Amino acid sequence: VRYSEILKRIFIGMFFSLILPTGFILVALGMIVSYWAEKYCLFRVWKVPKEMDSSLDKVFHILMFVFIWAHVMMTRVFYANFPFKNEAEKSNC
């Protein structure tokens, strides 16, 4: 499993989920396709990987919480500025 690819897909999907809610479906489909492609490569193409410890897994979990926090903050900023008009434009309505 390539943690960098998984994290990138999840972060991009969460970051743009407010604009494109179907992005979660696209991310899920992309991860399913990636799973089967990597499973095929693991058993038929790639060599045995080196031993890894659990530190990479811990970093992955920490980054997931950071991504969720960034998603919440960006969604908050988006909704706080929602009509995207400044006060001068509002008075002309």
Disulfide bonds with the S-S distance in Angstrom:
none
